[in-house]
Amino acid sequence: MFDFLEGYDVLGAFWTTVQLTVFSGVGSLVWGILLAGMRVSPVPLMRGFGTAYVNIVRNIPLTIIILFTSLGLADIFGVTMGDEDFKIQGFRLAVLGLVAYTAAFVCEAIRSGINTVPLGQAEAARAIGLSFSQTLRLIVLPQALRSVIGPLANVLIALTKNTTVAAAIGVAEAATLMKKMIENEAQTVAIGAVFALGFVVLTLPTGLLLGWLSKRLAVKR
């Protein structure tokens, strides 16, 4: 029944998808937190940069961003991402593009969490001599992150599915292999079902786990 899978490294392709998701997820969280800090910063220049970045990047298709990282950074500007191997370059450039795109959505999710923290807590922190960065890091962000685990889970699930765009620059993830199999095999429906099930297996447990974690760590107000 599944003879069409022979000769194809399906698990290896999904492992690449998992790696793309993990590396891009971590990078997006770090860059998204920094952007959120900029968006609520009292410094106009930082606030303007954060706002412009989020509004511009969110309205650019991910495919264009991924292609820019490959055709623009690698081909035109010669960015090698620390390795001359084409496959490793493609993987790292894909991660860079996914981070640049996803961080804008992470930023907005975290900013919404920051807005749920009572203003009086920030004012009290400033009253005892804490700086803006200390207030954000010690008082506001810990509460904000706990309140947006659910929205961040949705961003992570979307990121997992968005990794298929990396196929546009030749990264050997699940969508790349699926396209190759459809071209070579006469089992289009079965192939599509196998890869759809694979993404369900990746995303469903993640959503359930983070949904449970969101309820467990919710800030009681």
C-alpha positions in Angstrom: 0.0 0.0 0.0 2.8 2.4 0.8 5.3 1.0 -1.7 5.6 4.5 -3.2 7.5 5.6 -0.1 10.4 3.3 -0.8 13.5 5.1 -1.8 12.5 8.4 -0.2 13.7 9.7 3.1 10.4 11.0 4.4 11.5 11.0 8.1 14.7 12.8 7.2 12.6 15.5 5.3 10.4 16.0 8.4 13.4 16.1 10.6 14.7 19.0 8.5 11.3 20.6 9.0 11.5 20.2 12.8 15.0 21.7 12.8 13.8 24.7 10.7 10.9 25.1 13.2 13.1 24.9 16.3 15.9 27.2 15.2 13.4 29.7 13.6 11.2 29.5 16.7 14.0 30.3 19.1 15.4 33.1 16.9 11.9 34.6 16.4 11.2 34.6 20.1 14.5 36.4 20.9 14.1 39.0 18.1 10.3 39.3 18.8 11.0 40.1 22.4 13.5 42.8 21.4 11.1 44.3 18.9 8.3 44.3 21.6 10.7 46.1 23.9 11.4 48.7 21.2 7.7 49.2 20.5 7.0 50.1 24.1 10.3 52.0 24.6 10.2 55.6 25.7 12.9 56.3 23.1 11.2 57.6 19.9 13.8 56.3 17.5 13.6 52.8 18.9 9.8 52.9 19.0 9.6 54.1 15.5 12.0 51.4 14.2 10.0 48.7 16.0 6.7 50.0 14.6 8.0 50.4 11.1 9.6 46.9 11.1 6.5 45.1 12.3 4.1 47.0 9.9 6.4 46.5 6.9 7.4 42.9 7.4 3.9 41.6 8.3 2.7 42.9 4.9 5.4 41.3 2.8 4.7 37.7 1.6 7.0 35.2 3.3 8.0 33.8 -0.1 9.4 37.1 -1.1 11.4 37.4 2.2 12.8 33.8 1.7 13.7 34.5 -1.9 15.4 37.8 -0.9 17.6 36.0 1.7 18.7 33.6 -1.1 18.8 35.7 -4.2 19.6 39.0 -2.4 21.9 38.2 0.4 23.6 35.1 -1.0 23.7 35.7 -4.7 24.1 39.5 -4.9 25.9 40.3 -1.6 27.7 37.1 -1.3 26.6 36.3 2.3 27.7 32.7 3.0 26.3 32.4 6.6 29.6 31.0 7.7 29.7 28.0 5.4 30.5 27.3 1.7 28.3 24.3 1.5 25.2 25.2 -0.6 22.8 23.0 1.4 23.9 24.4 4.8 23.8 28.0 3.3 20.2 27.4 2.1 19.1 26.0 5.5 20.6 29.0 7.4 19.2 31.5 5.0 15.8 29.9 5.3 16.1 30.2 9.1 17.1 33.8 8.7 14.1 34.6 6.5 11.7 32.7 8.8 13.0 34.6 11.9 12.7 38.0 10.2 9.1 37.3 9.2 7.8 35.4 12.3 9.4 37.8 14.8 6.9 40.5 13.7 4.0 38.3 14.8 5.8 37.3 18.0 6.3 40.9 18.8 2.6 41.8 18.4 1.6 38.8 20.6 4.1 39.9 23.3 3.1 43.5 23.1 -0.6 42.5 23.6 0.6 40.7 26.8 2.6 43.7 27.9 -0.6 45.7 27.6 -2.4 43.4 30.1 0.1 44.2 32.9 -1.4 46.9 35.1 0.3 50.2 34.6 0.6 50.7 38.3 3.2 47.9 38.5 5.5 49.7 36.1 5.0 53.0 37.9 5.8 51.4 41.2 9.0 49.9 39.7 10.1 53.3 38.5 9.2 54.8 41.9 11.7 52.5 43.6 14.4 53.5 41.1 14.3 50.7 38.4 15.2 51.7 34.9 12.9 51.1 31.9 15.0 48.0 30.9 15.0 46.6 34.4 11.2 47.2 34.8 10.6 45.5 31.4 12.9 42.5 32.2 12.0 41.9 35.8 8.4 43.0 36.2 6.6 43.3 32.9 7.9 40.6 30.6 7.6 37.6 33.0 3.9 38.4 33.4 3.4 39.2 29.7 5.0 36.0 28.5 2.8 33.9 30.8 -0.3 35.6 29.4 0.5 35.0 25.7 1.5 31.4 25.7 -1.7 30.6 23.7 -1.1 33.2 21.0 2.6 32.2 20.8 1.5 28.6 20.3 -0.6 29.7 17.3 2.5 31.6 15.9 4.6 28.4 16.4 2.1 26.2 14.6 1.9 28.7 11.7 5.7 28.8 11.6 5.8 25.0 11.3 3.6 25.2 8.3 5.4 28.2 6.9 8.7 26.1 6.7 7.3 24.7 3.5 8.2 28.0 1.9 11.9 27.0 2.3 11.3 24.7 -0.6 11.5 27.8 -2.8 15.2 28.0 -2.2 15.9 24.3 -2.4 16.0 23.4 1.3 15.3 19.6 1.5 12.4 19.8 3.9 9.0 18.0 3.7 7.4 20.1 1.0 10.5 19.7 -1.2 10.3 15.9 -1.0 6.6 15.9 -1.5 7.0 17.9 -4.7 9.7 15.5 -5.9 7.5 12.4 -5.1 4.5 13.8 -6.8 6.6 14.4 -9.9 7.9 10.8 -9.9 5.0 8.8 -8.6 1.4 8.2 -9.7 0.1 8.5 -6.1 -0.7 12.1 -5.7 -3.6 11.7 -3.2 -1.8 9.2 -1.1 1.4 11.3 -1.1 -0.6 14.4 -0.1 -2.3 12.4 2.7 1.0 11.1 4.1 2.5 14.6 4.3 -0.7 16.2 5.6 -0.7 13.5 8.4 3.0 14.3 9.1 2.2 18.0 9.7 -0.7 17.1 11.9 1.6 14.9 14.0 4.0 17.8 14.3 1.5 20.6 15.1 -1.4 18.9 17.0 0.7 17.8 20.1 2.4 21.2 20.1 -0.9 23.0 20.2 -2.3 20.7 22.9 0.8 21.0 25.1 1.1 24.8 24.9 -2.6 25.1 25.4 -2.4 23.2 28.6 0.7 25.2 29.6 -1.1 28.4 28.9 -3.9 27.4 31.4 -1.4 26.2 33.9 0.7 29.3 33.9 -2.1 31.9 33.4 -1.6 35.0 35.5 -4.5 35.3 38.0 -5.8 38.9 38.1 
